[in-house]
Amino acid sequence: MKKGLYIHIPFCKSRCHYCHFISIADPGPDVRRRFFNCLFRELDHARAEHGAIEFDTIYFGGGTPSLLTEDEMTEIVNRIRAAFGVRPGAEITCEWNPGDGDEEKLRAFSALGANRISLGAQSFRDDILQRLGRRHTAHDTIVTLDRIRGAGITNVSLDLMLRLPGQTVVDFRDSLCRAVGLGVSQVSLYDLEIHEETVFGRMQREQKLDLPAEQVHAAMYEAAIRTLTGAGYEHYEISNFARPGFASRHNLIYWRNEEYLGLGPGSFSYLAGVRSGFAHDLEGYFRKCETGEWTNDVEDVLSEEDKETESFTMRLRLCGGAAPSRFPVLYERIKDRARELLDGGFLEWAGDSLRLTTRGKFLSEDVFGFLLRKE
């Protein structure tokens, strides 16, 4: 079984209008040092609690990990390697904001083992980026991609958002074509989600947020499938497309329901059948790490039925689907509903596996809810 490590870096220069992740804008040196002291205490506790786990993947997310300095990144990586094992050839990903860092900084990150960058382009329309509260331009994305490759990192995933205020199918298709033209290894799609505590949440309450209609949203998703698969990308997960051999190994750990350790505020772990979240906000994270209060805010011990259900659902997210023969107890309970979804065009057979159709992928949360609802 593969194992992954996720590190949450809660730094940002500014908060985007849709962002609900745990982050602090423009943190000063005292806050940064306080965070690292807490992170390293949590890391030491995880080592004592779980032993010297060997990781196949490491993922730096946020927030904005590209705001880390070379010294900060060096200290984190050295601490990880001192506490845990990192398998040879491990995939080490760092999320990166267009416009951050020069080629020298990227080379330093590469020398520390970073071999994959997730680049948050979101759109290639500057007016849409401004509407999102992003601090970069389309030109910044292109320049940063050149710098990443100049630093010797060739595995680059590009994030694009859809269902954005004022966005049209033509706008989104243009961004898809730009991504293809740049030759990135993977394209990850993100539907805009509105959260109450964000700028967009306030705008929605005030009825000032003009979002595309559902049929436009569906057309965007269909355009992504046509454009990316037509360009040779494999549609390996509901929202992810990769060139052969470049699917995200870290995210596959999640989708295959394998084990992972999460460090930093808001992160989750799944180890030995227990899913846990240590601290759900930054102040709580600081307080608990500084006082040695190592109880989790959230802790769920999964039963065998829970594990089977989650594994089945996660497998359905992958375009290879899930073989009912691997989940006999669960499938006996849901087979009548699965038949309804097959008849309705939401599921289809691929050999001995069930998989989502294009319509099923677009409505996947509804499909999962119907399929797995409790009687």
N, C-alpha and C positions, 0 to 999 in steps of 0.2 A: 504494500500500500504506500502510495506517495504521501509526502507530508510537506506542507507549505507554511511559511512564516509571513505574516502581514504586519507592517509597522506603520502606524498612523502618525503623520507629521501635521500638527494643527496650525501651521503658519500660512498666512495669505498676505498679499499686499493690500488687497481690498476684497470685499465679499460680492460675488455675483448676485444678480437679482433673484435667482432661482435656488441658490445654495442653502441647504439645510444641514450640511455636514458640520462636525465640530471643528471650529477653527477660530483663530484670533487674528484680526487685521493688524499688520505692521507691528509685530511684537518687538519690544526693546530688548537689549542684551540681558537684563535681569530676568525677564520672563522666559527668554530662550534658555538661559542656564538652568532656571528652575525646572523647565520641562525636561531637559536632558538628565538632570539629577533624578527626577522621578522615573523617567523611562528606564534608566539603568538600574534603579532599585527594583522596578517591576521585572526587568529582564533577569536579574539575579534571583528574584523570588521564583520566577517561572523555571529557572534551571534547577533550583532546589526542589520544586514541586514535581516537575515532570522528567527530570534527568536530562542527559545530553542527547536530545532529539537530533536526528540527522535530517536536514531539510533538503528537499529536491528543488524548491523554489523559494525566493524571497521577493516580496513586493512592497515597495515604498509608496504609500498612497496618502491622500490628505483631503483638505488642505492642499498645500503646494510644496511637495518635496524638492522641487527644483530651486527653492529658496534656501536650501541647506548650503552652508559654506563647505569648502573642501575639507577643512579641519573637522567640522561637525560630522560630515559623512564618514570621514576616516575613523573618528572615534566610535560611531555607531557600528560600522562594519567590524572593527577590531573587537568590540565588545561581543558582538554576535558570534564571531569565530572563536573567541575565548570560551564562551559559555556553551555553545552548541556545535554540532557538526554541519558542514555544508558539503554536500556531495559534489564530486568533480563534474563539471559541466552543468552545474545548477543554473536554472534560469533566474536572473536577478533583474527585476523590472523597477524602473523609477518613473513615476508620473512627472510630466514636464509641461510647463506652461510656455507657449510660444513667446519669444522675446526674452526669456530668462537665460542668463549665463552665456559666456562666450565659449569658444571651442576649447580653450585651455581648461576650463572647469569641467567640461564634458569629458575631456581626456583623463582628468583626474578621477572622475567617477568611473570611467571605463577601467582604469588601472586597478580600482578597488573591486572590480568584478561585475559592475553593471553592464549587462549585455543586451538589454531590451529597454526601449523607451516607449511610454504611452503618452502621446502628444495630444493635448487637449485643444484641437483646432475648433471644434463645435460647428463652425460654418465658414465659408469663404466669401460671405457677404458682409462688408464692413458695417453697413447700417444695421444688420441683424445682430452683429457682435455688440455694437453700442447699445442696442435695445436690451441685450442680456446683461449689461453691466460688465462685459469683459474688458480687459485692459490691453488686449492685443488686436492687431489687424491681420488680414489675410496675408499680407506681405511678410509680417513677422513669422507666420507659420512656415512659409517657404524658406526664409532665411535660417530659421532655427533648424529645420530639417536638413539643410545643407551643412550646418555646423555639427549636427549629430553624426551625420555620415562622415564628415571630415575628421571627427574624433575616433572613427573606426567602429561605431555602433551601427550595424546595418539592419537590425531587427527593430522596426518602428511600427507601432500600432497607432492609428489615428482615430480620435473620437469625433463623431458627428452627432448633432442633436436634430430631432425632428418634432413637429407640432409646435413650432415656436410662434410667438406673436408676429403676425404680418407675413409669415413665411408661406410661399407658394410651392407647388410641386416643381415648377421650373427652377426656383431658387435651390431647392434641395437636390434636384438632379444635377444642377451645375456643381454643387459641392461634391457630390459623388464622383462626377467626372474629373474634377480637379484632384481628388484623392487618388483615383486610378492613374491619372497622368503622372502623379508624383511617385508612383511605384512603391507605395508603402506595403509592409508585409501583412497588415491586418487593418480592417475597418470595423470599429465598434459603434453601434447605433444606440442612442439614448433618447427615449421619449421624455419630453418635458413633463415633470411632475410638479404640481403646485402644493407648497407647504405653507401653512397659515403664518408662520413666523417670518417669512421671507418678504422681500419687496413685491414679488409677484403675488404672494398671498394677499397682501393688503390691496393691491390693484384689483385682484379678482373680487374681493369683498366690496370694493367701490365700483364694480362693473366697468373697469377701465382696461381690462385685459382682453384683447381680440385674438382668440385662438382659432386655428383652422378647424373646420367642421370635420366630423368623423370620417366622411367619405374622402376628404382631402388627405387626412392622416393615413387612411388605408392606401391611397394612391401613392403616397410617399414611400410607404413600406414596400409596396409592390415594385416601385421604381428602383429601390435599393437592391432587391433580389435580382431583377433583370439586369441592371447595370453591372453589379459586382460579379455575379456568376458568369455573365457574358464576357467579363474581362479575365476570367480564370480563377476567381476567388472561390473557395469552398465555403458554402453556407453551413458551418459546422454546429452552430448554436442559434437559437431564435434571433438574437440581435448581433451576431458576430460572424464575420467573413474573413477568411485568411487564405493566403497563398499556400499551396501544399507544403506541409512541414512546418508551418509557422503559427499554428493554433496556440493560444496562450496556455502554456503548461500550468501556470498557477491557477487560472480560472477553471481549468479542467479538473483540478483537485476539488473545487467546490461542486462542480456539476456532476462529478462521480461520487460525491458524498464521502470523500476521503478526509483525512485529518489535517487540521491546521491550527496554528497558534497565532493569536492576535495580540499585539502589544500597542499601547497608546490609547488615548481616550476614545470611547465609542467603538472600539474594535471588539470582535467576537472570536471565540476559540471553539473548536470541536475536537475533543480528545477523549479517548476511552469511553465513547458513548455519551459524553456530557457536552452540551452546548452552553456556553457561558459568556457573559459580558461583564467585564470588571467595573467599568465606570462609564456612565452615559453622558457626562458633561465634564468640561475642563476643570472647573473648580473642585468638583468631587474627586476627580483624578488626582489633582495636586494633594488634596487633603488626605486621601486614602494612602497614597504612596509615602507621603511624608510622616504619617503616623503609624505605618505598617499595618493598616487595616486591610487584610488580604481577602475579605469576603467579596463575593461577586454581587453586583446589582441584579443580574439575571443568571439563573442556573437551572437548566432543564436536563433531567436524566431521561434519555430516550429509551423507551421500551423497544423490544424487538419489532413490534408492529410499527412503531414510530419510525424506526430506522428503515424498514422495508418501504414504508409509504414515502419517506423523503427520498430514498434512493430511486424509487420508481418515478417520482415527479421530476427529479433532477435529470434522470436519463431521458425523459420525454423532452426536456429542453434541448437536448442534443439531437442533431438531425438524423442520427442513426436510429434513434428511438429506443424503446425499452421492450425486452422480450418477456411476455407474461410468464413464460416457463420459469424465469428466475424469481418470480414473485407469486408463487401459487396460492398462498393464503390470501394475500391482498386481492389478487385478480379474481378469485372466486367471489369475493364480496362486491367487486365493482364491474363484473363482466357485462351485466345488463346495461349499465350506463355507458360502458365502452361501446357496446353495440349501437346504442342511440347516437353516439358521437360519430361512429363510422357511417351510419345511415345519413347523418346530417352533413357529412363532408368535412368534419373537423379533425378526424383521425383517418389513417389509412394503414394498410399492411405493407411492410417492406420485408419480405421473407417471413421470418417468424417473429418479427418485432412490430410493435405498434409505433407509429410516429405521427406527429402533427402535420396536417396539410398546411398550405400557405394561409388559408383562412383560419385554421386552428392556431397557427403561430401568432397571427395578429391578435387573436382573442384568447391567448394562452391562459391568462389569469382566470377568465371565465370558464374555460375548459377544465382547468385544474380544480376550481371551486366546485363545479358540477360533478366531476368524476369522483372526488374524494370527500364529498360532504358526508357528515354523519347522519345516519337515519334518525 
